[in-house]
Amino acid sequence: MKSRWMTVLAGLLIPFVLGMSALAAAWPQYARTAGHQPLTEASLPAEGDTTELVFNLQARPQESTDVLSNLIVTDDALFAAAGPDLMKISPQGQILKRVTLPRPVSAYTPFIAAAGDLVLTYGYDGSSGQVQAFSMEDLALVWTSPELA
């Protein structure tokens, strides 16, 4: 059962090898309206429209830590944790800011989350972990939790 769960989890991870610019360049292609109608670049949503993003996901080996672990999508940026890096990416695909985390956000414990104007990450090295909070504006480190066993 655990093997099947890990296979499913691995199947939900996007390979970092393809590059974030390729994902962001294809971003409009996967955007959909609330009625699940695909959007094109010519029909991008108007202010106040509700949209959802659907990403083309590919499998990676579960031991790998150089995969895309999680995404946060905001109105003006895509935040991605990939291996040891946290990135802020514009809707046009430009990496606006990149910071290196002290522990990678691993394939076993993928976690980034938005809380107000913060991006929270959880890195785990096999024996202990740590939560860090970064500003969404410039990815400046705001606080770090104590070691979590």
N, C-alpha and C positions, 0 to 999 in steps of 0.2 A: 504494500500500500504506500509506504513512504517513497519507494522508487517511482511509482506512478505519479504521486503528488509532485515529486521533484522534477519529473519529466514535464508535467503540465506547467510547473513554475518556470522551468527553463524555456518552454515554448512561448511564454509570455514576455520574454526579454528580447529587446532589440539589440542586435550586434553593434557595438561601438565602432567596429572595424569599418563599417560603411560610412561612418563620419556623420557628425551632427549636421553639417551643411546639407548633405543629401536629404536627411529627414526634414529639415526646415524648408528646403527648396520644394519638397513634395507636400508640405503642410497644407496648402490650399486644396490640393487634390483630394485629401482625406477629410476635409471639413464637411459637415452635414448640418442641415437645418434641424430644428426640433421635430419636424415632420419626416426626418431621415432622407430628405432629398439632397443629393450631392450638390455642393457649391462649386462653381468654377471661379477662376480669377476675375472673370467679367461680372460675376454675381456675388461678390463678397458681401457679407451681412451688413445691414445698415445699423446705425447706432441704436442700441436697445434690443436688437434681434437676439434670440436665443440660439446658440449653436453648440454642437458637440464635435469633438475631434476623434476620428477613428484612425488608428495607426496600423500599418502593415507590420505584423510581428513575426520574428523568425527565431528559431531555436538556437541555443548555444550550449556548450558543455556546462554542466552544473558546477564544475570545479572552477570555472572561469570567473574572474573578478573584473574583467575589462569589458563588461556588458552594461547596457543601459538598464539601471535598476528601477528607476522611477521617474516620473515627470510631474511637473506642476505647470498648468497652463493658466496664464492671466491675460488680461486684455492687451497688454503691450509686450509680453515676453513669454518664453518657454524656459522653465528651469529644469535642468536635467542633472542627475547624479550618475556618473559613469566611472566605475572603478574608483580611483582616488580623486577624481575631479568633480567639482560642482560648477555648472556653467549657467550663465544667463544668455539666452539666444533671442535675437529679434525675430519677428514674424518673417522677415526677409532672409533669414538664415545666417546672419552675421553673429558671431560669438562676441557679445558685448563685454563680458567679464568672465574670468575663470579663476577659481581658487583651488588649491590642492588641500585635501582633507588629511588629517594625521592618520586616519584609518580609512581604508576604502569602504564604500557602501557596497557590501558584498552581495553576490548572487544568493547567498543563504539567508540574509537578513536585509532585503531591500527596503529602505525606508527613507523617504523625504516627505515632508508635509509642509503646508502653508498654515501659518498661525498669525493672523493680522498682517503686519508688514514684515514678517520673518519667514525664512525658510529653515526648517528644522531637519537635520540629518542625524542618522544613527549609524555609526561605524562599529564593526565587530571584528576582532582579530582571532576568534576561536576560543578565547578564554574570558575576555571582558569587552565591554563596549562603552561608548560615550556618545552623548547627545550634544550637538552644537547648534547654535542659532546664528543665522547670518541675515543681514539686512537685505531686503529685496532690491533696494535702490542700487547699492554698489557692492553687494556680497561681502561687506565688512563683517568680521566676526564680532558678535554682540555678547555672547556668553557661551561657556562650556560647562557641561555637567561634571560631577565627580565620576570616577570610574564605576561602571555598573557591571556586576558579576553575572 
